[in-house]
Amino acid sequence: MPWNPAYEPVIGLEVHAQLKTVSKAFCGCSTRFGDNPNSNVCPVCLGMPGVLPVLNRQVVEFTLLMGLATHCSIRPRSSFARKNYFYPDLPKGYQISQFDEPICSKGWVEFEMHDGTRRRVGITRIHMEEDAGKSIHDLDIDSLVDLNRCGVPLIEIVSEPDLRTPAEASRYLQTIRQIVTYLGICDGNMEEGSLRCDANVSVRKVGAEEFGTKTEVKNMNSFRFVERAIEFEINRQIEVLESGGRVVQETMLWDSAQGVALPMRSKEEAHDYRYFPEPDLVPVVVDEPWIAGARSSLPEFPEVRRDRYVASFRLPKYDADILTAEKPLADYFELVVSGLSKQNDETVKLASNWTMTEVLRVVNEKRVALSELPVTPKRLASMINLIVNGTISGKIAKEVFEEMMAANEDPEVVVKRKGLVQISDTVAIELTIDEILAANPAEVEKYRAGKQQVFGFFVGEVMKRMKGKANPKMVNEVLKKKLER
């Protein structure tokens, strides 16, 4: 363990997920990311006097989906509150949130660790709220404020303090991200702030029942930073206790460049939010038909999909884990499989291999969405069909794939235009092999004397002579027959 084994960490996460609605939570302004600063604002989200908020129904629908996906109880009647605090990027001086009556509570998520062990973590609550703006501190100019994000809808997912290691916290966060992206309610982009995480961390002696004093760690925008920040804070608290000190309840900011968590404010300086009921919004009433409709629209989640791939497609669990990690990738793969002319273990594995290697490589290198790839699922399936029916070899297929990417053409067009049809003419292959064997008598004798590795030399020479177009299976069969004659 990276910390003193006499201590046990206790960790809970608060995750904010920005909902993928077109308009904001309480007004019609756009939620589009990256627009010019302060261009997506109106009197409502700027908190002008006399304006009234109107709740976006889709915010409730998305929150219901998340609550059902995490096995929460849905409150039939929930209410909004004003969370009061001053900050330069909060023009109203308060944030509309939910306090004592959150819409979802008492749920759980389950996930598998890398060693195969399973963990279940409780969900205390999921509530709706609006986001604040963004302060930009530019030393060359000044402190600037962009209020485009004001009023953008969020859900806050608060876990029970059930996590015991940084790795568990990271895996829990990955699971939450998978759920919101599979539901289609959040894009899960941590770099852009669509998914944000704060960690409550404390330590106690192993065997103790009472929790230690917790600190809150903020500003973690990747799974790796979540692990590193929590591990740092665990070790820091243990060092304080071991030296006879006392852990102070405070908010820490993670500095990824230095690899340290730095104090932001102490308990004495922490905000007293003075929640009170939001007078301008009526309670949210969710009836059974609404809940039933939301439940019926839940998708097939990653673990269920993974198990189906293993059972139905007979894929290795490793493949299934990768293919189902992101919903767009799983959807892409299934479209490839549906386009195969022959669906069996071999062809589905080919589809898996090409999707996991070449397709993911291009997506990562070019940083593009799967939907933007010139190699559509239909085109990839057609190319795999060409491999299976012997029109092209696996080696030629790599050249075809690259040409499909560059020219945005179907594989059949590429193969015809570049003359890449595989040679399966037995006579032509035999003649080429005869010439190569005649030209290399010493290597023939070495093979017949037991040096099996020479076989690869002959295969390479045949493929070189035939410009990579020879049918590899035929080459191996004919070559073996002639060498062992």
Secondary structure as GFF3:
##gff-version 3
##sequence-region A 1 485
A	DSSP	beta_strand	7	18	.	.	.	ID=ss1
A	DSSP	alpha_helix	57	69	.	.	.	ID=ss2
A	DSSP	beta_strand	73	74	.	.	.	ID=ss3
A	DSSP	beta_strand	77	78	.	.	.	ID=ss4
A	DSSP	beta_strand	81	84	.	.	.	ID=ss5
A	DSSP	beta_strand	94	97	.	.	.	ID=ss6
A	DSSP	beta_strand	104	112	.	.	.	ID=ss7
A	DSSP	beta_strand	118	130	.	.	.	ID=ss8
A	DSSP	beta_strand	134	137	.	.	.	ID=ss9
A	DSSP	beta_strand	143	146	.	.	.	ID=ss10
A	DSSP	beta_strand	153	159	.	.	.	ID=ss11
A	DSSP	alpha_helix	166	183	.	.	.	ID=ss12
A	DSSP	beta_strand	195	205	.	.	.	ID=ss13
A	DSSP	beta_strand	215	220	.	.	.	ID=ss14
A	DSSP	alpha_helix	223	242	.	.	.	ID=ss15
A	DSSP	beta_strand	250	255	.	.	.	ID=ss16
A	DSSP	beta_strand	260	266	.	.	.	ID=ss17
A	DSSP	three_ten_helix	267	269	.	.	.	ID=ss18
A	DSSP	beta_strand	276	277	.	.	.	ID=ss19
A	DSSP	beta_strand	284	285	.	.	.	ID=ss20
A	DSSP	alpha_helix	288	296	.	.	.	ID=ss21
A	DSSP	alpha_helix	302	312	.	.	.	ID=ss22
A	DSSP	alpha_helix	317	324	.	.	.	ID=ss23
A	DSSP	alpha_helix	327	338	.	.	.	ID=ss24
A	DSSP	alpha_helix	345	354	.	.	.	ID=ss25
A	DSSP	pi_helix	355	359	.	.	.	ID=ss26
A	DSSP	alpha_helix	360	366	.	.	.	ID=ss27
A	DSSP	three_ten_helix	370	372	.	.	.	ID=ss28
A	DSSP	alpha_helix	377	388	.	.	.	ID=ss29
A	DSSP	alpha_helix	394	407	.	.	.	ID=ss30
A	DSSP	alpha_helix	411	418	.	.	.	ID=ss31
A	DSSP	alpha_helix	426	439	.	.	.	ID=ss32
A	DSSP	alpha_helix	441	448	.	.	.	ID=ss33
A	DSSP	alpha_helix	454	465	.	.	.	ID=ss34
A	DSSP	alpha_helix	472	483	.	.	.	ID=ss35
###
